[in-house]
Amino acid sequence: MQYSPLTLAFLGDSVYEQLIREDIVLKANTAVSKLHAASTKKVCALFQSKAYDVILPYLDEDEVSVLKRGRNATGVSAPKSASIIDYRRATAVECLFGFLHLTGRRDRIEELMKIILSETKEDD
């Protein structure tokens, strides 16, 4: 299976966001505005860039390769709210999640998300 890193990131973005939203909803059944505010803190380039550092030591050789392909993808332009470095690292995390999803590794996705949520702080 050979998809471009940005195609994997396109899919991985939705996989990542769904897991974040699910985690937030399971923790608090509250107003949608509060749910949205909580999710946007974790579905942003800065938080995902921190997640990059957190999961890196837990990845196998193939996963690191996918992560690097995502980070080095061309055609990535950062929004004004993030540096290009943070945005590329966020794209790398999304690329990895897309790859794992397409290869049917749901358990691995959930394992990495647990690591991210337990070891990454929103306001570091």
N, CA, C and O atoms as a Tinker XYZ file with bonds, in Angstrom:
   496  protein
     1  N      0.848000   -1.172000    0.000000    73     2
     2  CA     0.000000    0.000000    0.000000    64     1     3
     3  C      0.896000    1.238000    0.000000    63     2     4     5
     4  O      1.738000    1.406000    0.882000    81     3
     5  N      0.707000    2.082000   -0.979000    73     3     6
     6  CA     1.551000    3.267000   -1.095000    64     5     7
     7  C      0.677000    4.502000   -1.298000    63     6     8     9
     8  O      0.170000    4.739000   -2.394000    81     7
     9  N      0.510000    5.273000   -0.249000    73     7    10
    10  CA    -0.214000    6.536000   -0.312000    64     9    11
    11  C      0.770000    7.647000    0.009000    63    10    12    13
    12  O      1.762000    7.431000    0.705000    81    11
    13  N      0.488000    8.830000   -0.500000    73    11    14
    14  CA     1.354000    9.960000   -0.174000    64    13    15
    15  C      1.202000   10.290000    1.311000    63    14    16    17
    16  O      0.158000   10.018000    1.902000    81    15
    17  N      2.227000   10.867000    1.907000    73    15    18
    18  CA     2.141000   11.228000    3.321000    64    17    19
    19  C      0.981000   12.180000    3.610000    63    18    20    21
    20  O      0.345000   12.087000    4.659000    81    19
    21  N      0.711000   13.089000    2.682000    73    19    22
    22  CA    -0.378000   14.035000    2.921000    64    21    23
    23  C     -1.744000   13.371000    2.806000    63    22    24    25
    24  O     -2.696000   13.796000    3.462000    81    23
    25  N     -1.849000   12.337000    1.981000    73    23    26
    26  CA    -3.097000   11.570000    1.917000    64    25    27
    27  C     -3.303000   10.818000    3.225000    63    26    28    29
    28  O     -4.411000   10.783000    3.759000    81    27
    29  N     -2.244000   10.221000    3.735000    73    27    30
    30  CA    -2.327000    9.537000    5.029000    64    29    31
    31  C     -2.681000   10.528000    6.141000    63    30    32    33
    32  O     -3.472000   10.212000    7.029000    81    31
    33  N     -2.096000   11.719000    6.089000    73    31    34
    34  CA    -2.386000   12.743000    7.094000    64    33    35
    35  C     -3.837000   13.215000    6.996000    63    34    36    37
    36  O     -4.475000   13.486000    8.013000    81    35
    37  N     -4.354000   13.312000    5.773000    73    35    38
    38  CA    -5.751000   13.697000    5.564000    64    37    39
    39  C     -6.677000   12.738000    6.307000    63    38    40    41
    40  O     -7.601000   13.166000    6.998000    81    39
    41  N     -6.426000   11.456000    6.163000    73    39    42
    42  CA    -7.230000   10.447000    6.849000    64    41    43
    43  C     -6.916000   10.435000    8.346000    63    42    44    45
    44  O     -7.821000   10.369000    9.179000    81    43
    45  N     -5.642000   10.498000    8.671000    73    43    46
    46  CA    -5.219000   10.444000   10.068000    64    45    47
    47  C     -5.761000   11.582000   10.903000    63    46    48    49
    48  O     -5.989000   11.422000   12.102000    81    47
    49  N     -5.969000   12.733000   10.281000    73    47    50
    50  CA    -6.552000   13.881000   10.972000    64    49    51
    51  C     -7.919000   13.513000   11.546000    63    50    52    53
    52  O     -8.220000   13.837000   12.695000    81    51
    53  N     -8.735000   12.847000   10.757000    73    51    54
    54  CA   -10.078000   12.485000   11.230000    64    53    55
    55  C    -10.021000   11.371000   12.276000    63    54    56    57
    56  O    -10.806000   11.369000   13.224000    81    55
    57  N     -9.103000   10.433000   12.108000    73    55    58
    58  CA    -8.946000    9.349000   13.086000    64    57    59
    59  C     -8.533000    9.940000   14.433000    63    58    60    61
    60  O     -9.100000    9.601000   15.471000    81    59
    61  N     -7.541000   10.823000   14.403000    73    59    62
    62  CA    -7.036000   11.477000   15.610000    64    61    63
    63  C     -8.146000   12.281000   16.283000    63    62    64    65
    64  O     -8.369000   12.161000   17.488000    81    63
    65  N     -8.838000   13.099000   15.495000    73    63    66
    66  CA    -9.875000   13.957000   16.075000    64    65    67
    67  C    -11.014000   13.137000   16.680000    63    66    68    69
    68  O    -11.535000   13.494000   17.737000    81    67
    69  N    -11.399000   12.063000   16.037000    73    67    70
    70  CA   -12.470000   11.227000   16.584000    64    69    71
    71  C    -12.078000   10.660000   17.946000    63    70    72    73
    72  O    -12.894000   10.638000   18.867000    81    71
    73  N    -10.846000   10.205000   18.075000    73    71    74
    74  CA   -10.397000    9.657000   19.358000    64    73    75
    75  C    -10.344000   10.727000   20.445000    63    74    76    77
    76  O    -10.695000   10.462000   21.595000    81    75
    77  N     -9.913000   11.919000   20.090000    73    75    78
    78  CA    -9.893000   13.029000   21.048000    64    77    79
    79  C    -11.314000   13.350000   21.493000    63    78    80    81
    80  O    -11.586000   13.471000   22.688000    81    79
    81  N    -12.219000   13.489000   20.528000    73    79    82
    82  CA   -13.610000   13.811000   20.865000    64    81    83
    83  C    -14.239000   12.721000   21.729000    63    82    84    85
    84  O    -14.957000   13.011000   22.685000    81    83
    85  N    -13.966000   11.483000   21.388000    73    83    86
    86  CA   -14.500000   10.362000   22.167000    64    85    87
    87  C    -13.999000   10.421000   23.603000    63    86    88    89
    88  O    -14.775000   10.227000   24.538000    81    87
    89  N    -12.721000   10.686000   23.782000    73    87    90
    90  CA   -12.141000   10.788000   25.119000    64    89    91
    91  C    -12.807000   11.909000   25.914000    63    90    92    93
    92  O    -13.122000   11.734000   27.091000    81    91
    93  N    -13.019000   13.041000   25.284000    73    91    94
    94  CA   -13.622000   14.193000   25.962000    64    93    95
    95  C    -15.071000   13.905000   26.349000    63    94    96    97
    96  O    -15.486000   14.196000   27.470000    81    95
    97  N    -15.834000   13.338000   25.430000    73    95    98
    98  CA   -17.241000   13.029000   25.709000    64    97    99
    99  C    -17.362000   12.002000   26.831000    63    98   100   101
   100  O    -18.228000   12.129000   27.697000    81    99
   101  N    -16.505000   10.993000   26.820000    73    99   102
   102  CA   -16.568000    9.966000   27.859000    64   101   103
   103  C    -16.206000   10.513000   29.242000    63   102   104   105
   104  O    -16.632000    9.970000   30.261000    81   103
   105  N    -15.425000   11.581000   29.268000    73   103   106
   106  CA   -15.038000   12.184000   30.546000    64   105   107
   107  C    -16.080000   13.165000   31.067000    63   106   108   109
   108  O    -16.204000   13.346000   32.278000    81   107
   109  N    -16.833000   13.804000   30.167000    73   107   110
   110  CA   -17.781000   14.831000   30.604000    64   109   111
   111  C    -18.916000   14.997000   29.604000    63   110   112   113
   112  O    -18.694000   15.383000   28.456000    81   111
   113  N    -20.113000   14.705000   30.042000    73   111   114
   114  CA   -21.302000   14.948000   29.233000    64   113   115
   115  C    -21.749000   16.368000   29.547000    63   114   116   117
   116  O    -22.480000   16.599000   30.509000    81   115
   117  N    -21.308000   17.311000   28.735000    73   115   118
   118  CA   -21.519000   18.723000   29.029000    64   117   119
   119  C    -21.960000   19.462000   27.769000    63   118   120   121
   120  O    -22.208000   18.846000   26.732000    81   119
   121  N    -22.053000   20.759000   27.867000    73   119   122
   122  CA   -22.485000   21.579000   26.734000    64   121   123
   123  C    -21.531000   21.410000   25.554000    63   122   124   125
   124  O    -20.322000   21.261000   25.728000    81   123
   125  N    -22.098000   21.436000   24.360000    73   123   126
   126  CA   -21.302000   21.251000   23.147000    64   125   127
   127  C    -20.213000   22.313000   23.036000    63   126   128   129
   128  O    -19.111000   22.014000   22.576000    81   127
   129  N    -20.495000   23.528000   23.443000    73   127   130
   130  CA   -19.475000   24.583000   23.367000    64   129   131
   131  C    -18.260000   24.232000   24.227000    63   130   132   133
   132  O    -17.125000   24.520000   23.849000    81   131
   133  N    -18.499000   23.615000   25.377000    73   131   134
   134  CA   -17.387000   23.201000   26.242000    64   133   135
   135  C    -16.643000   22.010000   25.646000    63   134   136   137
   136  O    -15.419000   21.920000   25.737000    81   135
   137  N    -17.395000   21.100000   25.037000    73   135   138
   138  CA   -16.761000   19.960000   24.371000    64   137   139
   139  C    -15.868000   20.446000   23.234000    63   138   140   141
   140  O    -14.740000   19.982000   23.074000    81   139
   141  N    -16.385000   21.384000   22.450000    73   139   142
   142  CA   -15.616000   21.926000   21.320000    64   141   143
   143  C    -14.346000   22.623000   21.816000    63   142   144   145
   144  O    -13.265000   22.424000   21.262000    81   143
   145  N    -14.486000   23.432000   22.854000    73   143   146
   146  CA   -13.323000   24.142000   23.403000    64   145   147
   147  C    -12.263000   23.157000   23.887000    63   146   148   149
   148  O    -11.069000   23.363000   23.671000    81   147
   149  N    -12.703000   22.094000   24.537000    73   147   150
   150  CA   -11.756000   21.085000   25.032000    64   149   151
   151  C    -11.068000   20.363000   23.880000    63   150   152   153
   152  O     -9.873000   20.078000   23.948000    81   151
   153  N    -11.819000   20.069000   22.826000    73   151   154
   154  CA   -11.215000   19.331000   21.706000    64   153   155
   155  C    -10.240000   20.192000   20.916000    63   154   156   157
   156  O     -9.214000   19.693000   20.455000    81   155
   157  N    -10.541000   21.474000   20.751000    73   155   158
   158  CA    -9.634000   22.318000   19.963000    64   157   159
   159  C     -8.281000   22.511000   20.648000    63   158   160   161
   160  O     -7.298000   22.845000   19.987000    81   159
   161  N     -8.222000   22.307000   21.950000    73   159   162
   162  CA    -6.934000   22.391000   22.652000    64   161   163
   163  C     -6.024000   21.212000   22.311000    63   162   164   165
   164  O     -4.801000   21.311000   22.407000    81   163
   165  N     -6.637000   20.091000   21.911000    73   163   166
   166  CA    -5.860000   18.883000   21.636000    64   165   167
   167  C     -5.801000   18.528000   20.156000    63   166   168   169
   168  O     -5.003000   17.689000   19.738000    81   167
   169  N     -6.649000   19.171000   19.373000    73   167   170
   170  CA    -6.636000   18.950000   17.925000    64   169   171
   171  C     -6.097000   20.230000   17.290000    63   170   172   173
   172  O     -6.805000   20.945000   16.581000    81   171
   173  N     -4.844000   20.490000   17.563000    73   171   174
   174  CA    -4.168000   21.664000   17.013000    64   173   175
   175  C     -2.695000   21.308000   16.815000    63   174   176   177
   176  O     -2.184000   20.359000   17.409000    81   175
   177  N     -2.040000   22.075000   15.984000    73   175   178
   178  CA    -0.654000   21.772000   15.629000    64   177   179
   179  C      0.273000   21.766000   16.845000    63   178   180   181
   180  O      1.150000   20.908000   16.948000    81   179
   181  N      0.092000   22.701000   17.755000    73   179   182
   182  CA     0.995000   22.777000   18.907000    64   181   183
   183  C      0.890000   21.524000   19.785000    63   182   184   185
   184  O      1.910000   20.957000   20.176000    81   183
   185  N     -0.330000   21.092000   20.094000    73   183   186
   186  CA    -0.511000   19.897000   20.920000    64   185   187
   187  C     -0.004000   18.656000   20.190000    63   186   188   189
   188  O      0.653000   17.805000   20.789000    81   187
   189  N     -0.308000   18.556000   18.897000    73   187   190
   190  CA     0.135000   17.393000   18.128000    64   189   191
   191  C      1.655000   17.375000   17.976000    63   190   192   193
   192  O      2.259000   16.305000   17.906000    81   191
   193  N      2.271000   18.551000   17.926000    73   191   194
   194  CA     3.729000   18.615000   17.873000    64   193   195
   195  C      4.333000   18.072000   19.171000    63   194   196   197
   196  O      5.352000   17.381000   19.149000    81   195
   197  N      3.700000   18.388000   20.292000    73   195   198
   198  CA     4.149000   17.831000   21.573000    64   197   199
   199  C      3.952000   16.313000   21.583000    63   198   200   201
   200  O      4.786000   15.566000   22.097000    81   199
   201  N      2.832000   15.876000   21.005000    73   199   202
   202  CA     2.542000   14.439000   20.936000    64   201   203
   203  C      3.616000   13.705000   20.137000    63   202   204   205
   204  O      3.947000   12.560000   20.444000    81   203
   205  N      4.155000   14.359000   19.121000    73   203   206
   206  CA     5.233000   13.795000   18.295000    64   205   207
   207  C      6.391000   13.356000   19.193000    63   206   208   209
   208  O      6.872000   12.227000   19.100000    81   207
   209  N      6.827000   14.266000   20.062000    73   207   210
   210  CA     7.941000   13.951000   20.970000    64   209   211
   211  C      7.581000   12.841000   21.948000    63   210   212   213
   212  O      8.414000   11.996000   22.275000    81   211
   213  N      6.348000   12.848000   22.408000    73   211   214
   214  CA     5.908000   11.875000   23.405000    64   213   215
   215  C      5.898000   10.459000   22.843000    63   214   216   217
   216  O      6.357000    9.527000   23.503000    81   215
   217  N      5.376000   10.290000   21.621000    73   215   218
   218  CA     5.237000    8.925000   21.086000    64   217   219
   219  C      6.502000    8.394000   20.425000    63   218   220   221
   220  O      6.658000    7.181000   20.283000    81   219
   221  N      7.401000    9.275000   20.022000    73   219   222
   222  CA     8.597000    8.851000   19.282000    64   221   223
   223  C      9.343000    7.688000   19.939000    63   222   224   225
   224  O      9.700000    6.742000   19.236000    81   223
   225  N      9.596000    7.710000   21.244000    73   223   226
   226  CA    10.319000    6.589000   21.857000    64   225   227
   227  C      9.561000    5.259000   21.839000    63   226   228   229
   228  O     10.163000    4.203000   22.035000    81   227
   229  N      8.265000    5.301000   21.610000    73   227   230
   230  CA     7.432000    4.095000   21.633000    64   229   231
   231  C      7.241000    3.470000   20.252000    63   230   232   233
   232  O      6.623000    2.411000   20.134000    81   231
   233  N      7.761000    4.112000   19.215000    73   231   234
   234  CA     7.507000    3.661000   17.850000    64   233   235
   235  C      8.540000    2.649000   17.385000    63   234   236   237
   236  O      9.709000    2.710000   17.765000    81   235
   237  N      8.085000    1.714000   16.551000    73   235   238
   238  CA     9.022000    0.781000   15.930000    64   237   239
   239  C      9.619000    1.430000   14.674000    63   238   240   241
   240  O      9.240000    2.540000   14.301000    81   239
   241  N     10.525000    0.748000   14.048000    73   239   242
   242  CA    11.259000    1.286000   12.898000    64   241   243
   243  C     10.327000    1.707000   11.758000    63   242   244   245
   244  O     10.511000    2.774000   11.174000    81   243
   245  N      9.338000    0.883000   11.442000    73   243   246
   246  CA     8.400000    1.210000   10.363000    64   245   247
   247  C      7.566000    2.438000   10.705000    63   246   248   249
   248  O      7.322000    3.288000    9.849000    81   247
   249  N      7.133000    2.527000   11.953000    73   247   250
   250  CA     6.331000    3.676000   12.378000    64   249   251
   251  C      7.146000    4.962000   12.345000    63   250   252   253
   252  O      6.631000    6.012000   11.959000    81   251
   253  N      8.405000    4.892000   12.743000    73   251   254
   254  CA     9.284000    6.067000   12.671000    64   253   255
   255  C      9.452000    6.498000   11.221000    63   254   256   257
   256  O      9.467000    7.694000   10.930000    81   255
   257  N      9.577000    5.550000   10.319000    73   255   258
   258  CA     9.707000    5.855000    8.897000    64   257   259
   259  C      8.473000    6.600000    8.381000    63   258   260   261
   260  O      8.599000    7.583000    7.651000    81   259
   261  N      7.292000    6.134000    8.759000    73   259   262
   262  CA     6.047000    6.801000    8.350000    64   261   263
   263  C      5.984000    8.197000    8.966000    63   262   264   265
   264  O      5.604000    9.156000    8.293000    81   263
   265  N      6.349000    8.311000   10.225000    73   263   266
   266  CA     6.348000    9.601000   10.910000    64   265   267
   267  C      7.255000   10.594000   10.180000    63   266   268   269
   268  O      6.876000   11.745000    9.965000    81   267
   269  N      8.447000   10.147000    9.804000    73   267   270
   270  CA     9.393000   11.020000    9.100000    64   269   271
   271  C      8.886000   11.407000    7.716000    63   270   272   273
   272  O      9.074000   12.542000    7.277000    81   271
   273  N      8.237000   10.459000    7.023000    73   271   274
   274  CA     7.650000   10.776000    5.714000    64   273   275
   275  C      6.608000   11.881000    5.862000    63   274   276   277
   276  O      6.538000   12.791000    5.036000    81   275
   277  N      5.807000   11.798000    6.906000    73   275   278
   278  CA     4.797000   12.827000    7.151000    64   277   279
   279  C      5.418000   14.163000    7.497000    63   278   280   281
   280  O      4.968000   15.205000    7.021000    81   279
   281  N      6.437000   14.139000    8.314000    73   279   282
   282  CA     7.109000   15.378000    8.717000    64   281   283
   283  C      7.779000   16.067000    7.535000    63   282   284   285
   284  O      7.782000   17.294000    7.444000    81   283
   285  N      8.341000   15.278000    6.638000    73   283   286
   286  CA     9.094000   15.833000    5.516000    64   285   287
   287  C      8.264000   16.038000    4.256000    63   286   288   289
   288  O      8.812000   16.388000    3.211000    81   287
   289  N      6.955000   15.825000    4.334000    73   287   290
   290  CA     6.088000   15.958000    3.156000    64   289   291
   291  C      6.161000   17.373000    2.593000    63   290   292   293
   292  O      6.182000   18.354000    3.336000    81   291
   293  N      6.199000   17.457000    1.273000    73   291   294
   294  CA     6.212000   18.765000    0.627000    64   293   295
   295  C      4.784000   19.220000    0.381000    63   294   296   297
   296  O      3.862000   18.408000    0.300000    81   295
   297  N      4.618000   20.517000    0.266000    73   295   298
   298  CA     3.293000   21.058000    0.029000    64   297   299
   299  C      2.551000   21.391000    1.305000    63   298   300   301
   300  O      1.364000   21.718000    1.270000    81   299
   301  N      3.236000   21.311000    2.426000    73   299   302
   302  CA     2.620000   21.637000    3.708000    64   301   303
   303  C      2.893000   23.101000    4.009000    63   302   304   305
   304  O      4.047000   23.528000    4.050000    81   303
   305  N      1.831000   23.869000    4.219000    73   303   306
   306  CA     2.009000   25.269000    4.612000    64   305   307
   307  C      1.282000   25.491000    5.929000    63   306   308   309
   308  O      0.110000   25.144000    6.074000    81   307
   309  N      1.985000   26.065000    6.871000    73   307   310
   310  CA     1.453000   26.222000    8.226000    64   309   311
   311  C      0.465000   27.377000    8.300000    63   310   312   313
   312  O      0.640000   28.395000    7.631000    81   311
   313  N     -0.573000   27.218000    9.116000    73   311   314
   314  CA    -1.477000   28.337000    9.369000    64   313   315
   315  C     -0.773000   29.369000   10.251000    63   314   316   317
   316  O      0.284000   29.087000   10.815000    81   315
   317  N     -1.348000   30.542000   10.367000    73   315   318
   318  CA    -0.736000   31.603000   11.167000    64   317   319
   319  C     -0.652000   31.244000   12.648000    63   318   320   321
   320  O      0.163000   31.802000   13.382000    81   319
   321  N     -1.489000   30.316000   13.079000    73   319   322
   322  CA    -1.526000   29.951000   14.496000    64   321   323
   323  C     -0.430000   28.972000   14.913000    63   322   324   325
   324  O     -0.336000   28.623000   16.090000    81   323
   325  N      0.403000   28.523000   13.965000    73   323   326
   326  CA     1.431000   27.527000   14.289000    64   325   327
   327  C      2.704000   27.797000   13.501000    63   326   328   329
   328  O      2.669000   28.354000   12.404000    81   327
   329  N      3.820000   27.393000   14.079000    73   327   330
   330  CA     5.082000   27.489000   13.349000    64   329   331
   331  C      5.132000   26.367000   12.318000    63   330   332   333
   332  O      4.407000   25.380000   12.435000    81   331
   333  N      5.974000   26.515000   11.324000    73   331   334
   334  CA     6.108000   25.478000   10.298000    64   333   335
   335  C      6.618000   24.175000   10.917000    63   334   336   337
   336  O      6.227000   23.089000   10.490000    81   335
   337  N      7.481000   24.281000   11.913000    73   335   338
   338  CA     8.003000   23.077000   12.576000    64   337   339
   339  C      6.882000   22.337000   13.298000    63   338   340   341
   340  O      6.738000   21.123000   13.149000    81   339
   341  N      6.083000   23.072000   14.083000    73   339   342
   342  CA     4.962000   22.434000   14.782000    64   341   343
   343  C      3.976000   21.836000   13.788000    63   342   344   345
   344  O      3.463000   20.737000   14.001000    81   343
   345  N      3.712000   22.553000   12.709000    73   343   346
   346  CA     2.744000   22.067000   11.727000    64   345   347
   347  C      3.243000   20.797000   11.038000    63   346   348   349
   348  O      2.467000   19.868000   10.814000    81   347
   349  N      4.518000   20.753000   10.703000    73   347   350
   350  CA     5.076000   19.552000   10.063000    64   349   351
   351  C      5.054000   18.352000   11.009000    63   350   352   353
   352  O      4.792000   17.225000   10.590000    81   351
   353  N      5.328000   18.602000   12.267000    73   351   354
   354  CA     5.301000   17.514000   13.249000    64   353   355
   355  C      3.866000   17.036000   13.484000    63   354   356   357
   356  O      3.631000   15.842000   13.669000    81   355
   357  N      2.916000   17.961000   13.476000    73   355   358
   358  CA     1.503000   17.586000   13.593000    64   357   359
   359  C      1.080000   16.756000   12.386000    63   358   360   361
   360  O      0.368000   15.762000   12.528000    81   359
   361  N      1.517000   17.165000   11.209000    73   359   362
   362  CA     1.225000   16.402000    9.993000    64   361   363
   363  C      1.811000   15.001000   10.097000    63   362   364   365
   364  O      1.198000   14.035000    9.645000    81   363
   365  N      2.983000   14.890000   10.685000    73   363   366
   366  CA     3.625000   13.581000   10.861000    64   365   367
   367  C      2.779000   12.668000   11.742000    63   366   368   369
   368  O      2.602000   11.492000   11.426000    81   367
   369  N      2.261000   13.199000   12.837000    73   367   370
   370  CA     1.413000   12.404000   13.738000    64   369   371
   371  C      0.151000   11.964000   13.004000    63   370   372   373
   372  O     -0.258000   10.808000   13.108000    81   371
   373  N     -0.462000   12.877000   12.267000    73   371   374
   374  CA    -1.664000   12.535000   11.500000    64   373   375
   375  C     -1.349000   11.487000   10.439000    63   374   376   377
   376  O     -2.147000   10.578000   10.210000    81   375
   377  N     -0.207000   11.604000    9.798000    73   375   378
   378  CA     0.223000   10.633000    8.791000    64   377   379
   379  C      0.339000    9.242000    9.417000    63   378   380   381
   380  O     -0.122000    8.257000    8.839000    81   379
   381  N      0.946000    9.166000   10.582000    73   379   382
   382  CA     1.085000    7.888000   11.275000    64   381   383
   383  C     -0.282000    7.300000   11.622000    63   382   384   385
   384  O     -0.510000    6.104000   11.440000    81   383
   385  N     -1.180000    8.132000   12.117000    73   383   386
   386  CA    -2.512000    7.637000   12.470000    64   385   387
   387  C     -3.265000    7.165000   11.228000    63   386   388   389
   388  O     -3.987000    6.169000   11.290000    81   387
   389  N     -3.109000    7.856000   10.114000    73   387   390
   390  CA    -3.733000    7.413000    8.868000    64   389   391
   391  C     -3.174000    6.085000    8.402000    63   390   392   393
   392  O     -3.923000    5.204000    7.980000    81   391
   393  N     -1.861000    5.936000    8.476000    73   391   394
   394  CA    -1.202000    4.685000    8.096000    64   393   395
   395  C     -1.686000    3.524000    8.967000    63   394   396   397
   396  O     -2.044000    2.462000    8.459000    81   395
   397  N     -1.690000    3.737000   10.263000    73   395   398
   398  CA    -2.120000    2.677000   11.176000    64   397   399
   399  C     -3.584000    2.305000   10.939000    63   398   400   401
   400  O     -3.958000    1.136000   11.030000    81   399
   401  N     -4.395000    3.296000   10.639000    73   399   402
   402  CA    -5.811000    3.027000   10.356000    64   401   403
   403  C     -5.966000    2.172000    9.100000    63   402   404   405
   404  O     -6.704000    1.187000    9.097000    81   403
   405  N     -5.270000    2.553000    8.043000    73   403   406
   406  CA    -5.390000    1.816000    6.780000    64   405   407
   407  C     -4.808000    0.410000    6.856000    63   406   408   409
   408  O     -5.194000   -0.468000    6.085000    81   407
   409  N     -3.891000    0.198000    7.773000    73   407   410
   410  CA    -3.310000   -1.139000    7.930000    64   409   411
   411  C     -4.027000   -1.947000    9.013000    63   410   412   413
   412  O     -3.561000   -3.016000    9.408000    81   411
   413  N     -5.152000   -1.436000    9.486000    73   411   414
   414  CA    -5.983000   -2.178000   10.427000    64   413   415
   415  C     -5.429000   -2.303000   11.830000    63   414   416   417
   416  O     -5.770000   -3.238000   12.555000    81   415
   417  N     -4.583000   -1.373000   12.217000    73   415   418
   418  CA    -3.932000   -1.465000   13.534000    64   417   419
   419  C     -4.622000   -0.570000   14.564000    63   418   420   421
   420  O     -3.990000    0.292000   15.175000    81   419
   421  N     -5.901000   -0.781000   14.743000    73   419   422
   422  CA    -6.715000    0.017000   15.668000    64   421   423
   423  C     -6.175000   -0.061000   17.100000    63   422   424   425
   424  O     -6.142000    0.948000   17.804000    81   423
   425  N     -5.761000   -1.229000   17.524000    73   423   426
   426  CA    -5.222000   -1.367000   18.883000    64   425   427
   427  C     -3.991000   -0.491000   19.078000    63   426   428   429
   428  O     -3.810000    0.112000   20.136000    81   427
   429  N     -3.153000   -0.425000   18.060000    73   427   430
   430  CA    -1.942000    0.399000   18.146000    64   429   431
   431  C     -2.300000    1.885000   18.195000    63   430   432   433
   432  O     -1.686000    2.653000   18.936000    81   431
   433  N     -3.289000    2.280000   17.409000    73   431   434
   434  CA    -3.749000    3.675000   17.431000    64   433   435
   435  C     -4.213000    4.031000   18.841000    63   434   436   437
   436  O     -3.835000    5.070000   19.382000    81   435
   437  N     -5.022000    3.174000   19.423000    73   435   438
   438  CA    -5.542000    3.436000   20.767000    64   437   439
   439  C     -4.426000    3.451000   21.806000    63   438   440   441
   440  O     -4.460000    4.247000   22.744000    81   439
   441  N     -3.445000    2.582000   21.643000    73   439   442
   442  CA    -2.296000    2.553000   22.556000    64   441   443
   443  C     -1.525000    3.872000   22.483000    63   442   444   445
   444  O     -1.181000    4.449000   23.515000    81   443
   445  N     -1.258000    4.342000   21.280000    73   443   446
   446  CA    -0.532000    5.605000   21.122000    64   445   447
   447  C     -1.345000    6.784000   21.649000    63   446   448   449
   448  O     -0.788000    7.701000   22.252000    81   447
   449  N     -2.659000    6.767000   21.426000    73   447   450
   450  CA    -3.496000    7.860000   21.923000    64   449   451
   451  C     -3.488000    7.888000   23.444000    63   450   452   453
   452  O     -3.468000    8.967000   24.036000    81   451
   453  N     -3.504000    6.735000   24.085000    73   451   454
   454  CA    -3.428000    6.693000   25.551000    64   453   455
   455  C     -2.119000    7.309000   26.032000    63   454   456   457
   456  O     -2.098000    8.046000   27.018000    81   455
   457  N     -1.039000    7.008000   25.341000    73   455   458
   458  CA     0.265000    7.584000   25.695000    64   457   459
   459  C      0.221000    9.095000   25.521000    63   458   460   461
   460  O      0.667000    9.840000   26.395000    81   459
   461  N     -0.314000    9.544000   24.400000    73   459   462
   462  CA    -0.409000   10.987000   24.134000    64   461   463
   463  C     -1.214000   11.674000   25.227000    63   462   464   465
   464  O     -0.773000   12.680000   25.782000    81   463
   465  N     -2.377000   11.145000   25.536000    73   463   466
   466  CA    -3.256000   11.793000   26.511000    64   465   467
   467  C     -2.688000   11.757000   27.925000    63   466   468   469
   468  O     -2.951000   12.660000   28.719000    81   467
   469  N     -1.922000   10.735000   28.243000    73   467   470
   470  CA    -1.376000   10.655000   29.600000    64   469   471
   471  C     -0.077000   11.443000   29.770000    63   470   472   473
   472  O      0.252000   11.859000   30.881000    81   471
   473  N      0.658000   11.651000   28.681000    73   471   474
   474  CA     1.983000   12.269000   28.811000    64   473   475
   475  C      2.114000   13.652000   28.180000    63   474   476   477
   476  O      3.182000   14.258000   28.256000    81   475
   477  N      1.062000   14.159000   27.566000    73   475   478
   478  CA     1.134000   15.464000   26.912000    64   477   479
   479  C      0.238000   16.446000   27.639000    63   478   480   481
   480  O     -0.943000   16.177000   27.860000    81   479
   481  N      0.797000   17.571000   28.007000    73   479   482
   482  CA     0.042000   18.617000   28.690000    64   481   483
   483  C     -0.388000   19.671000   27.675000    63   482   484   485
   484  O      0.352000   19.996000   26.746000    81   483
   485  N     -1.608000   20.206000   27.869000    73   483   486
   486  CA    -2.133000   21.231000   26.964000    64   485   487
   487  C     -1.392000   22.548000   27.102000    63   486   488   489
   488  O     -1.202000   23.254000   26.112000    81   487
   489  N     -0.971000   22.892000   28.313000    73   487   490
   490  CA    -0.434000   24.228000   28.552000    64   489   491
   491  C      1.049000   24.245000   28.849000    63   490   492   493
   492  O      1.525000   25.141000   29.547000    81   491
   493  N      1.790000   23.278000   28.338000    73   491   494
   494  CA     3.256000   23.290000   28.513000    64   493   495
   495  C      3.851000   24.450000   27.748000    63   494   496
   496  O      5.067000   24.640000   27.762000    81   495
